[in-house]
């Protein structure tokens, strides 16, 4: 990754992480969504809960095409706002909690690893540790 850092992108299911990827810090969060969702079994996904960063027409069209209901709040500048279930949107705290637990690992928080493969391996180890402990 060239640039000033890296981002960890995670899609979680009911109990654990389903798909993980890393990108450079300059890559917007919404750029990896379609690629990551395509790794999953689309028939099993009923709802996609995400924050405002994922409120793009491209993502909404992709989710609608695959019969996935988008629980994404609208950006302020959206001309025609979409409805979303605020009760379901509260589930998003689970991903925030997961990142908080991952960042307890100093090596992840500071990104000491130079290679993407070693950084990704440590992300996997940290996720396994969360499942076991």
JOTAGI-V121425 format. One record per residue. N is the residue number from 0. RES is the residue in three letters. SS is DSSP state (h for helix, s for strand, l for the rest). PHI is phi in whole degrees, -180 to 180 (NA if undefined). BURIAL is 1 if it has 16 or more other C-alpha atoms within 10 Angstrom, else 0. Layout:
N_RES_SS_PHI_BURIAL ; N_RES_SS_PHI_BURIAL
This chain:
0_UNK_l_NA_0 ; 1_UNK_l_-93_0 ; 2_UNK_l_131_0 ; 3_UNK_l_-100_0 ; 4_UNK_l_154_0 ; 5_UNK_s_-146_1 ; 6_UNK_s_-122_0 ; 7_UNK_s_-103_1 ; 8_UNK_s_-109_1 ; 9_UNK_s_-134_1 ; 10_UNK_s_-110_1 ; 11_UNK_s_-111_1 ; 12_UNK_l_-100_0 ; 13_UNK_l_-68_0 ; 14_UNK_l_-122_0 ; 15_UNK_l_-155_0 ; 16_UNK_s_-73_1 ; 17_UNK_s_-102_0 ; 18_UNK_s_-148_0 ; 19_UNK_s_-132_0 ; 20_UNK_s_-151_0 ; 21_UNK_s_-126_1 ; 22_UNK_s_-140_1 ; 23_UNK_s_-70_0 ; 24_UNK_l_-65_0 ; 25_UNK_l_-79_0 ; 26_UNK_l_-81_0 ; 27_UNK_l_-68_0 ; 28_UNK_h_-56_0 ; 29_UNK_h_-74_1 ; 30_UNK_h_-71_0 ; 31_UNK_h_-97_0 ; 32_UNK_h_-60_0 ; 33_UNK_h_-60_0 ; 34_UNK_h_-61_0 ; 35_UNK_h_-72_1 ; 36_UNK_h_-67_1 ; 37_UNK_h_-66_0 ; 38_UNK_l_-73_0 ; 39_UNK_l_-94_0 ; 40_UNK_l_-79_0 ; 41_UNK_h_-65_0 ; 42_UNK_h_-70_0 ; 43_UNK_h_-89_0 ; 44_UNK_l_-89_0 ; 45_UNK_l_-103_0 ; 46_UNK_s_-136_0 ; 47_UNK_s_-122_1 ; 48_UNK_s_-104_1 ; 49_UNK_s_-151_1 ; 50_UNK_l_-88_0 ; 51_UNK_h_-62_0 ; 52_UNK_h_-61_0 ; 53_UNK_h_-96_1 ; 54_UNK_l_-84_1 ; 55_UNK_l_-126_0 ; 56_UNK_h_-63_0 ; 57_UNK_h_-62_0 ; 58_UNK_h_-68_1 ; 59_UNK_h_-62_1 ; 60_UNK_h_-65_0 ; 61_UNK_h_-61_0 ; 62_UNK_h_-66_1 ; 63_UNK_h_-64_0 ; 64_UNK_h_-61_0 ; 65_UNK_l_-99_0 ; 66_UNK_l_56_0 ; 67_UNK_l_-113_1 ; 68_UNK_s_-81_1 ; 69_UNK_s_-90_1 ; 70_UNK_s_-107_1 ; 71_UNK_s_-125_1 ; 72_UNK_l_-67_1 ; 73_UNK_l_-81_1 ; 74_UNK_l_-70_0 ; 75_UNK_l_-62_0 ; 76_UNK_l_-89_0 ; 77_UNK_l_-73_0 ; 78_UNK_l_-71_0 ; 79_UNK_l_-114_0 ; 80_UNK_l_-68_0 ; 81_UNK_l_-96_0 ; 82_UNK_l_-87_0 ; 83_UNK_l_-146_0 ; 84_UNK_l_-85_0 ; 85_UNK_h_-68_0 ; 86_UNK_h_-67_0 ; 87_UNK_h_-69_0 ; 88_UNK_h_-61_1 ; 89_UNK_h_-65_0 ; 90_UNK_h_-64_0 ; 91_UNK_h_-61_0 ; 92_UNK_h_-61_0 ; 93_UNK_h_-65_0 ; 94_UNK_h_-71_1 ; 95_UNK_h_-63_0 ; 96_UNK_h_-65_0 ; 97_UNK_h_-62_1 ; 98_UNK_h_-64_0 ; 99_UNK_h_-62_0 ; 100_UNK_h_-69_0 ; 101_UNK_h_-66_1 ; 102_UNK_l_-73_0 ; 103_UNK_l_-68_0 ; 104_UNK_l_-82_0 ; 105_UNK_h_-58_0 ; 106_UNK_h_-64_0 ; 107_UNK_h_-75_1 ; 108_UNK_h_-63_0 ; 109_UNK_h_-95_0 ; 110_UNK_l_53_0 ; 111_UNK_l_-76_0 ; 112_UNK_l_-76_0 ; 113_UNK_l_-86_0 ; 114_UNK_l_-90_0 ; 115_UNK_h_-63_0 ; 116_UNK_h_-67_0 ; 117_UNK_h_-74_0 ; 118_UNK_h_-65_1 ; 119_UNK_h_-64_1 ; 120_UNK_h_-63_0 ; 121_UNK_h_-71_1 ; 122_UNK_h_-61_1 ; 123_UNK_h_-62_0 ; 124_UNK_h_-64_0 ; 125_UNK_h_-64_1 ; 126_UNK_h_-68_1 ; 127_UNK_h_-64_0 ; 128_UNK_h_-60_0 ; 129_UNK_h_-66_0 ; 130_UNK_h_-73_0 ; 131_UNK_h_-82_0 ; 132_UNK_l_-89_0
